[in-house]
């Protein structure tokens, strides 16, 4: 998407806090309680209007719908694709939480995580609902227009993260399963692009996967796995221009130790082979804020833009705009300022009802992000 000259655009990674009344209704849907669908749609649309206005008021450059219609950033696909049923029984865990059981208890106790459901693949995967993604884009575009804002994005689960969460009980091989997901998700990616939005593909499989489902693999086996994941992703977005694509590289948005996180230098060469022009990744939290230096050493391909997190979504501290600016000035040693965006490490509410952060603080943090990006731009584009 076009960007104004001599600016550093600010954005985030997708999920934003949902209103309490919407959370209650979406939990009811997840529990199988009958819900008036028209009333649910009305609540989602009202929430989209509100979250768009809050982003615009905060000064965020590239905005979205906060994922108001989705129960979770990845598991929502079970309602849009056929072939998923029951509950996945694959061995899924976080190595860092195994080492620290009290941290595991705290993470598991978050209401949003307790309500998350991940079915298994039990049949052929095809597009089941061709209206949901289109409806999302219609409402986002309507709300953005009403707020006088044109620059929008929408996030969607990557083929790799769907395969990570939903165990395969149907396809003969992992590759067949992965590419079946990719071909089915292509509809959603192209629907987002057709609405004139940037398509953000969420890819925790490329980083978080290392200390969760793929933890028992050797590093080379893991690298081979994510190469295949990226091949499937590139297949799914083949009809969308690179500049209309961005991808979110994530080590897991949960307040754990993260001492098993794979270093960015072990995966970034493979990440660069993905088609999306812009890569969003963690850069503010204590486990990854040092990695700017490693990327400076390794270099960034000239056709890529980067959007490091310069605020993080797990803490109720509001980062000072000056700190945001300083972090961006440091990242400007990695790439030229006109290939730099200001982002957030991950989403503020990746599952409906997540209670890690005060909702009002989340938007104050976004305002600080936007202010810091403006400060950095004034200094870097002299």
C-alpha positions in Angstrom: 0.0 0.0 0.0 1.2 3.6 -0.7 2.7 5.5 2.2 3.1 9.2 2.7 6.6 10.4 2.1 8.9 11.0 5.1 6.7 9.1 7.5 7.0 5.9 9.5 3.5 4.3 9.5 2.2 2.8 12.7 0.1 -0.3 12.9 -0.5 -3.4 15.0 -0.9 -7.1 14.5 -4.7 -7.6 14.6 -6.6 -8.4 17.7 -7.9 -5.6 20.0 -10.0 -5.8 23.1 -13.6 -6.6 22.5 -16.6 -5.0 24.3 -17.9 -7.0 27.3 -21.3 -7.6 25.8 -19.8 -9.0 22.6 -17.5 -11.3 24.6 -20.4 -12.8 26.5 -22.3 -13.6 23.3 -19.3 -15.1 21.5 -18.6 -17.3 24.5 -22.2 -18.5 24.3 -21.7 -19.3 20.6 -18.6 -21.3 21.5 -20.4 -23.2 24.2 -23.1 -24.2 21.7 -25.8 -22.0 23.2 -28.4 -20.8 20.7 -27.8 -17.1 19.8 -29.9 -14.7 17.7 -27.6 -14.3 14.7 -28.9 -10.9 13.8 -28.3 -9.6 17.3 -24.8 -11.1 17.1 -24.1 -9.4 13.8 -25.3 -6.1 15.2 -23.0 -6.4 18.2 -20.0 -7.2 15.9 -20.8 -4.3 13.6 -21.1 -1.9 16.6 -17.8 -3.2 18.0 -16.1 -2.7 14.6 -17.4 0.9 14.5 -16.0 1.5 18.0 -12.6 -0.1 17.5 -12.1 1.7 14.2 -12.8 5.1 15.8 -10.5 4.3 18.7 -7.6 3.4 16.4 -8.2 6.6 14.3 -8.4 8.7 17.5 -5.1 7.1 18.7 -3.4 8.2 15.4 -2.7 4.7 14.1 -1.8 4.8 10.4 -2.9 1.3 9.2 -6.0 0.1 11.0 -8.3 -3.0 11.1 -11.5 -4.3 12.6 -9.7 -5.6 15.7 -10.8 -9.2 14.8 -14.2 -8.5 16.4 -16.0 -11.2 14.4 -13.4 -14.0 15.3 -13.3 -16.1 18.5 -9.5 -16.5 18.0 -6.9 -15.5 15.4 -6.6 -19.0 14.1 -9.4 -21.2 15.3 -12.0 -19.1 13.6 -11.3 -21.1 10.4 -13.2 -24.1 11.7 -16.4 -22.2 11.0 -15.4 -21.1 7.5 -13.9 -24.3 6.2 -15.3 -27.8 6.0 -13.4 -30.9 7.3 -13.0 -30.0 11.0 -14.8 -31.7 13.8 -14.4 -32.8 17.4 -11.3 -31.8 19.4 -7.8 -32.1 18.3 -5.7 -34.6 20.3 -2.3 -33.7 18.9 0.5 -33.3 21.4 0.6 -29.5 21.8 2.5 -27.8 24.6 5.0 -25.0 25.3 8.4 -26.0 26.4 9.0 -22.9 28.4 5.8 -23.5 30.4 6.8 -27.2 31.0 9.9 -25.8 32.8 7.9 -23.4 34.9 4.6 -25.0 36.0 3.3 -22.0 37.9 3.7 -19.9 34.8 1.8 -22.6 33.0 -1.1 -22.4 35.5 -1.3 -18.6 35.1 -1.4 -18.8 31.3 -4.0 -21.6 31.3 -6.1 -19.7 33.8 -6.8 -16.8 31.5 -10.5 -16.9 30.5 -9.8 -16.4 26.8 -7.5 -19.4 26.7 -9.9 -21.6 28.7 -12.6 -21.0 26.1 -10.4 -21.7 23.0 -11.4 -24.8 21.0 -9.3 -26.5 18.3 -10.9 -29.3 16.4 -9.2 -32.0 14.3 -9.2 -32.4 10.5 -11.6 -35.4 9.9 -12.5 -34.9 6.3 -11.7 -33.0 3.0 -11.1 -29.3 3.5 -13.1 -26.9 1.3 -14.5 -23.4 1.6 -17.7 -23.8 3.6 -18.7 -20.2 4.2 -18.1 -17.8 1.4 -19.9 -14.9 3.1 -17.9 -14.4 6.4 -14.7 -13.0 5.0 -16.6 -10.8 2.5 -18.9 -9.5 5.4 -15.8 -8.7 7.5 -14.4 -6.6 4.7 -17.7 -4.9 4.0 -18.1 -3.8 7.6 -14.4 -2.7 8.0 -14.5 -0.7 4.8 -17.8 0.9 5.9 -16.5 1.8 9.4 -13.2 3.1 8.0 -15.0 5.3 5.5 -17.2 6.7 8.2 -14.1 7.5 10.2 -12.4 9.1 7.2 -9.7 6.5 7.0 -8.6 4.5 4.0 -5.5 2.6 5.0 -6.7 -0.8 6.3 -5.5 -4.3 6.8 -7.1 -7.6 7.8 -5.3 -10.6 9.4 -5.9 -14.2 8.4 -4.5 -17.5 9.7 -1.7 -19.0 7.7 -1.8 -22.5 6.4 1.0 -23.5 8.7 -0.7 -22.2 11.9 -3.9 -24.0 11.1 -2.0 -27.2 10.7 -0.2 -26.5 14.0 -3.4 -26.2 16.0 -5.7 -28.6 14.2 -4.4 -32.2 14.2 -4.6 -34.1 10.9 -6.7 -37.3 11.1 -7.7 -37.4 7.4 -4.9 -36.6 4.9 -2.2 -39.3 4.2 0.7 -36.8 4.7 1.4 -33.6 6.4 2.2 -31.9 3.0 -1.2 -32.9 1.5 -2.9 -31.6 4.6 -1.0 -28.3 4.5 -1.6 -27.6 0.8 -5.3 -28.5 1.2 -5.5 -25.8 3.9 -3.6 -23.4 1.7 -5.9 -23.9 -1.3 -9.0 -23.4 0.9 -7.6 -20.3 2.7 -6.8 -18.7 -0.7 -10.5 -17.6 -0.9 -10.2 -15.6 2.3 -6.9 -14.0 1.4 -8.2 -13.0 -2.0 -11.4 -11.6 -0.6 -9.4 -9.4 1.7 -7.2 -8.2 -1.2 -10.3 -7.6 -3.4 -11.6 -5.2 -0.8 -8.5 -3.1 -1.1 -7.0 -4.0 2.2 -3.5 -5.3 3.0 -3.6 -9.0 3.8 -1.8 -9.9 7.0 -1.0 -13.6 7.2 -0.4 -14.7 10.8 2.5 -17.2 11.0 3.2 -18.3 14.6 4.1 -21.7 13.1 7.4 -20.3 11.8 8.6 -19.3 15.3 6.3 -20.4 18.2 6.1 -23.8 16.5 9.7 -24.4 17.5 9.0 -24.6 21.2 5.5 -26.1 20.9 4.3 -28.7 18.4 7.7 -29.0 16.6 9.8 -29.0 19.7 10.9 -32.6 19.3 12.4 -31.9 15.9 16.0 -31.1 15.3 16.7 -27.5 14.2 17.3 -28.7 10.6 14.1 -30.7 10.7 12.2 -27.7 12.0 13.8 -25.5 9.3 12.6 -28.1 6.7 9.1 -28.0 8.1 8.8 -24.2 7.9 10.2 -24.2 4.4 7.2 -26.4 3.4 4.9 -24.1 5.4 6.1 -21.1 3.4 5.8 -23.0 0.1 2.1 -23.6 1.0 1.7 -19.9 2.0 3.2 -18.7 -1.3 0.9 -21.1 -3.1 -2.1 -19.6 -1.3 -1.2 -16.0 -2.0 0.0 -16.4 -5.6 -2.6 -14.1 -7.1 -2.0 -11.2 -4.7 0.8 -8.6 -5.2 3.7 -8.8 -2.7 3.2 -5.2 -1.7 -0.4 -6.0 -0.6 0.8 -8.7 1.7 2.4 -8.7 5.1 3.2 -11.6 7.5 3.3 -11.7 11.3 6.2 -13.7 12.7 5.3 -14.7 16.3 6.8 -16.6 19.2 3.5 -16.8 21.1 1.5 -14.1 22.8 1.4 -15.4 26.4 3.1 -14.2 29.5 5.6 -17.1 29.9 9.4 -17.3 30.3 10.0 -17.8 26.5 13.5 -19.0 27.2 13.1 -21.7 24.5 12.2 -19.3 21.8 14.1 -20.0 18.6 16.6 -17.2 17.8 15.5 -15.1 14.8 18.9 -15.8 13.1 18.0 -19.5 12.9 14.9 -18.9 10.8 15.0 -15.5 9.2 16.7 -16.7 5.9 13.7 -18.9 5.3 11.2 -16.3 6.4 12.6 -13.9 3.6 11.5 -16.5 1.0 7.9 -15.8 1.7 6.1 -13.6 -0.8 4.8 -10.9 1.5 6.7 -7.7 1.2 6.4 -6.7 4.9 7.4 -8.8 7.9 6.1 -8.0 11.4 8.0 -9.5 14.3 8.6 -9.1 18.0 11.1 -6.4 19.0 9.9 -4.9 22.3 9.7 -7.7 24.8 12.7 -8.7 26.9 13.3 -11.9 25.0 13.6 -10.4 21.5 14.4 -6.7 21.9 18.1 -7.4 21.3 17.6 -9.0 17.9 17.8 -5.8 16.0 21.6 -6.1 16.2 21.5 -9.6 14.7 19.4 -8.4 11.8 21.7 -5.5 11.3 24.6 -8.0 10.9 22.6 -10.4 8.6 21.0 -7.7 6.5 17.4 -7.4 5.1 16.7 -8.1 1.5 16.2 -4.9 -0.5 12.7 -5.9 -1.5 11.5 -6.3 2.0 10.0 -3.9 4.6 10.1 -4.6 8.3 7.7 -3.8 11.1 9.3 -4.5 14.4 7.3 -4.4 17.6 8.2 -1.3 19.5 5.5 -1.7 22.1 4.3 -5.0 23.6 0.8 -6.2 24.4 1.3 -8.1 27.6 2.0 -5.2 30.0 -0.1 -2.4 31.3 2.9 -0.1 31.2 2.3 2.6 28.6 5.5 3.0 26.6 6.7 6.6 26.5 6.6 8.1 22.9 10.3 8.9 23.3 11.1 5.2 24.0 9.2 4.3 20.9 11.1 6.8 18.9 14.5 5.6 20.3 13.6 2.0 19.4 12.7 3.0 15.8 15.9 5.0 15.4 17.8 1.8 16.4 15.8 -0.2 13.8 16.7 2.5 11.2 20.2 1.2 11.5 18.9 -2.1 10.1 16.9 -0.7 7.1 16.4 2.7 5.6 13.6 4.6 7.3 11.4 4.4 4.2 11.3 0.6 4.6 10.4 0.8 8.3 7.1 0.6 10.0 6.2 0.8 13.8 4.3 -2.1 15.2 3.3 -4.1 18.2 4.8 -7.5 19.2 1.5 -9.3 19.0 -2.3 -8.9 19.4 -3.9 -7.4 22.5 -6.6 -10.0 22.7 -5.8 -13.0 20.5 -8.6 -15.1 22.1 -12.1 -13.7 22.9 -12.1 -12.6 26.6 -8.3 -12.5 27.1 -7.8 -10.5 30.3 -4.0 -9.8 30.3 -4.3 -6.1 29.6 -6.7 -3.3 30.6 -8.6 -2.5 27.4 -8.3 1.3 27.9 -4.6 0.9 28.3 -4.3 -0.9 25.0 -5.5 2.1 23.1 -3.3 4.4 25.1 -0.4 2.3 24.2 -1.4 2.6 20.5 -1.5 6.4 20.9 2.0 6.4 22.3 3.0 4.2 19.4 1.7 6.7 16.8 3.3 9.6 18.7 6.6 7.9 18.9 6.5 7.0 15.1 6.0 10.7 14.4 8.9 11.7 16.6 11.2 9.2 14.9 10.2 10.3 11.4 11.0 13.9 12.2 14.5 12.9 13.3 15.2 10.3 10.6 13.9 12.2 7.6 15.9 15.4 8.1 
